[in-house]
Amino acid sequence: MPFVLSDYTAILHTFDKDETVNDEPGGSPHAIEHATRVALHEDASAPLAEHPSRHTTETDGRMRRRALVVAGALWLTAVGVGNAMLYQYSFAAGLEGDAQPLWPRESAIELDRTHPTLVMVAHPHCACTRASVAELSRLMTRLSGQLSAHVVFVRPDDSPVDWEKTDLWRSASIIEGVQLISDDHGVEAARFGAQTSGQVYLYSEQGRLLFHGGITPTRAHQGDSVGQQRIISLVTQGGSDRGESAVFGCALDESQLKDFNLAWLRSIGGYRN
């Protein structure tokens, strides 16, 4: 039998007359179903359909709230762990390599016989080295006329033409007193023993190693550092408390990057042999 508008009127009329059905409020799902059956001349004594109780609804609500609290706690934990790992990574020094105690005779770079010579080895695509180049600019301003400087940009095998001519190259090119070198196959980097981008070497006029290390306080961050202070002290006063500092930057090649990652994981307890 089709359900027409008059049926709706009958339902409302029945519902108004019997505000409670089976001791339930008139607005409950059971009361509405009972009124509908009466209006449609169906068997009103048949068992009514089960409807969610208020208790069930409240229980579901509590479970949803608990699930949200647990999810939020897990998210905050993940964010906290991630931030802690990033913080540790920013202070993770790169591989130092074996610095040569004397100026490499095979080097194509000319040693300055009148001033100390500084050599920075850089990976042209390392974002961390932007801070090193910026600090080199500050250092050259501070030691203007007292230092010769070279930036060696490593150019790997099979790299395309001008692969090394990045924004780092352009930034270094405008520093007064700095000469740039394209290091095909990383030959010069190997001669000085460099393994990490941003590694700096300072040699005396006689070709003796005075300093090796980095000139940034942490990875990819600018600011005063012990490396800069020691170089300034060596150039202006002829001595320093130490001749080295940690270097923060990318590995110069893939195999070195793997070694650095393993060393960093061991340092935070995330890797065991």
HELIX and SHEET records of a PDB file:
HELIX    1   1 LEU A    5  LYS A   17  1                                  13    
HELIX    2   2 PRO A   29  ALA A   39  1                                  11    
HELIX    3   3 ARG A   54  SER A   90  1                                  37    
HELIX    4   4 THR A  129  ARG A  142  1                                  14    
HELIX    5   5 ASP A  167  SER A  173  1                                   7    
HELIX    6   6 VAL A  187  PHE A  192  1                                   6    
HELIX    7   7 VAL A  226  GLN A  237  1                                  12    
HELIX    8   8 GLU A  254  SER A  267  1                                  14    
SHEET    1   A 5 VAL A 178  ASP A 184  0                                        
SHEET    2   A 5 SER A 148  ARG A 155  1                                        
SHEET    3   A 5 THR A 117  ALA A 122  1                                        
SHEET    4   A 5 GLN A 199  TYR A 203 -1                                        
SHEET    5   A 5 LEU A 209  GLY A 213 -1                                        
END                                                                             
